[in-house]
């Protein structure tokens, strides 16, 4: 999404290609596309949150942008974990958290675990927000190895769920650099991410990538523990090098100067 940012002595716009999201149709999509064009044209500086979007802006508008993503270390530096025993979760599980929308490939992830009886998925999201989510919840909520939890906004509970997970599943296919992904990378867990340019840039191509449910099933069934541990360490190294709020703040201060 383009956002006009209040910057002293300047104007800026942040680009996340909001008009490409599947939830927008007709006039709304056209208006968002028009807003994108106007934001790039009339901003003194353009900020993109992902290199893939920076390349899009350059190709579409001939404008160079500043790539500044988000910090995720707030998710790990929180001093407390909050009990989640009320959910009766198993000891070992894969974890995912997102808005329940088609572009986040929720159906793809759940379908993979539906056939992975020996693996458990815990997914947090706003299931009742749209017909897509309600249909998925109705279809899979009673599966023994699939736990579909309602939205959780308590950072302590989220930290507990992320810390206990074996690995993180990230299905986002739009929106640039996704905050939920950079947060997960700080937990030093293997990441299975949907195969798109945004996720490749965010993880520097070091995650396990899938294009469909069968890909995800295969990756999980054939995962090598040494490779997974190595990749988990790479996720943390990238997160600490690129996705802390101190680093992000310094990037903005440099731009302001």
Secondary structure, 3 states (H helix, E strand, C coil): CCEEEEECCEEEEEECCHHHCCCCCHHHHHHHHHHHHHHHHHCCEEEECCHHHHHHHHHHHCCCCEECCCCCCHHHHCCCCCCCHHHCCCCCCEEEECCCCHHHCHHHHHHHHHCCCCCCEEEECCHHHCHHHHHHHHHHCCCCCEEEECCCCCHHHHHHHHHHCCEEEECCCCCCCCHHHHHHHCCCCEEEEECCHHHHHHHCCCCEEECCHHHHHHHHHCCCHHHHHHHHHHHHHHHHHHCCHHHHHHHHHHHHC
